[in-house]
Amino acid sequence: MNLEEVFPLLAEIKDDGLRRKVVQCYEMAMQRGGWKTLDDIPFTLLIPDAYPYVQHVNNVTAMAYAIGKKREDIHMDVLIAGALLHDVGKLLEYEMRNGVVTKSSLGTYIRHPVSGAAIAMEVGLDEKVVNIIAAHSKEGDFVKRCNEAIVVHHCDFIDFEIARGIQ
């Protein structure tokens, strides 16, 4: 799977090492979660017939990118990497069971912001990228969010709330 085709804004990360680590996170999460493709994964289990994971990640990343381009206090590589990876832990939180995506055993105990942050730390990602992943959801209400995490947090909730309203 060519992740630059799946996630077009991956190519906007100027730091080759950071871009490779983003890809490494996805490869690791897919392997550990037993996913051969990202095509079958909904972005949430909270909305019946939710649109695909890839569409959500691309929506959040595009919104964050647009905001980041308007600000001087945002590190664009960090922002893009974090936006692309904000939900990578869902590849461990969810599993395919009898043709249906459900919460995995791990996901019952560890939510995706925590498992995603763990994978990012394992591949050696910057603490701000880890902060974006760990703090993009309600878990982030208990820690300081870096500027890039603030942007991704709000973009994620914008996309979720609009998707929920469509139902």
C-alpha positions, -999 to 999 in steps of 0.1 A, spaced: 0 0 0 14 34 -10 5 57 19 13 88 -2 -16 78 -24 -39 71 6 -29 103 24 -18 129 -1 -7 155 25 20 130 36 41 144 7 39 179 23 61 168 52 95 182 43 115 162 68 122 128 51 129 112 85 96 124 99 77 112 68 93 78 71 83 76 108 47 84 100 47 55 74 64 33 100 37 40 125 10 30 100 29 -2 90 33 -12 126 -3 -5 135 -17 -23 105 5 -53 112 -3 -55 149 -40 -49 143 -42 -75 115 -52 -50 88 -42 -56 52 -59 -24 40 -74 7 55 -104 5 32 -127 -15 55 -123 6 86 -149 32 97 -136 63 113 -158 57 143 -180 30 158 -202 57 175 -220 66 142 -238 38 123 -225 35 88 -198 60 94 -177 70 65 -142 55 61 -112 61 84 -91 73 55 -117 100 46 -118 112 82 -80 114 85 -78 132 52 -106 156 63 -89 164 96 -54 167 80 -67 191 53 -85 213 78 -55 214 100 -32 221 71 -54 251 60 -53 265 95 -16 259 99 -8 278 66 -25 309 82 -4 308 114 33 316 121 33 297 154 26 263 139 53 238 128 38 224 96 57 191 95 46 184 131 11 194 124 7 173 93 24 142 109 2 145 140 -30 150 120 -22 120 98 -15 99 129 -41 112 153 -63 81 149 -36 55 141 -44 38 174 -78 28 160 -60 2 140 -54 -15 174 -87 -4 191 -108 -20 163 -107 -54 147 -126 -72 120 -147 -100 135 -171 -121 113 -170 -94 86 -179 -66 110 -155 -40 125 -158 -41 163 -139 -30 194 -109 -52 199 -99 -68 232 -71 -42 235 -96 -14 226 -118 -24 255 -90 -14 279 -69 11 260 -84 38 238 -68 48 205 -51 81 217 -30 60 242 -22 31 219 -14 55 190 9 76 212 26 44 223 33 35 187 46 70 179 69 69 209 81 34 199 92 47 164 109 77 180 85 105 170 89 140 185 71 147 217 48 173 200 36 146 175 30 123 204 11 151 222 -11 156 191 -20 119 191 -24 115 228 -43 148 233 -66 149 203 -96 135 222 -109 138 257 -77 124 271 -61 157 261 -83 176 286 -59 165 313 -26 176 297 -12 207 280 -18 206 243 9 221 221 -3 246 194 -5 218 168 -25 196 191 -50 224 197 -55 226 159 -59 188 154 -82 185 184 -106 210 171 -105 198 135 -112 162 147 -142 173 166 -155 195 137 -153 165 114 -170 142 140 -198 166 148 -206 172 111 -206 135 104 -228 129 134 -252 156 122 -254 139 88 -270 108 103 
